[in-house]
Amino acid sequence: MTTTTIPAVGDIAPDFRLKGPDGTFVTLSEYRDQKPVVLVFYPLAFSPRCAHQLPTIEALMPRLREQGVEVFGVSVDSHHANREFARQVGVTFPLLSDFQRTACEAWGLLLPDYGYSNRALFLVDRHGRVAWRDVAPNPGELPSNEALLAAVAALR
C-alpha cells in the first residue's frame, strides 16, 4: 500500500520539483496564484494502459487550455523515457520524471511493492489546494476524465 496519506480535497497540495522532458525542473508551487494545475499520475511509460490513458487526456487539452489550466503527467520514468513516450503517443503536455519517487510518496500514491505510483487525477486550484481528486482503486483502472472536466468547470 502507500506510505503516506493521499491529500484530501481542501488540503494544500504537496509541492514537488521534478525534471521535465527537456531536463529542466518544474516546481508545482510556481503555479500558485497563477493558474490551476491538473496532475495525471500514471504508473509507467510505454505500458499499454498508460499508452491508452494519456492520449485521452491529450484529447481534453483544448478544453483545459480554454479554462486556463496547466496539465502535467507524473511517472517514475526518466525524463528521457517520458520525452520519447510523449512523442510516441502524441502527448503535448509535459510528462515529469519522479525518478526518486518523492512526489508519488508525498501524494500517497507510491505502491512500494511495485516501485511506481497508482493512477490518479488531481486538480489543484490556483491557491495551491486540492480542488478535486480521482484515485483509481488499482493501477489497472482509469480515473474519470468526464469528472475532471466537471471539476475544472466548477472552479469558475
C-alpha angles and dihedrals in degrees: 000000000000123000099219136030121275108244114256126225106280095029121121106259113249108251123234141180110210134170115254127214094275093049097257120122126252119202117198094214090061087077095053110119088008111074144326118273131212115207118201109195111195128174106231140355115242094023113130096240093049090046086057098042102049096055088053088058090046088056088059094052097097090054093043093048089048087058091049094248124151116216129204131177116213127200139149091249122111118265088248092056092045092051092053093042091053090050093049096049096038099246117158100183115090119268110210126211117234090178092153091048092231096130094043089052095045090050092049093243104110113119099204095193089060103030095231138085131267116249115266146150122217131183113205114194123225090265091061097254127129103254097177139356140188115188116185116236086234136359092261093065126075127230117235117274090187091056089049091055090049091050092050090050090050091058090071 
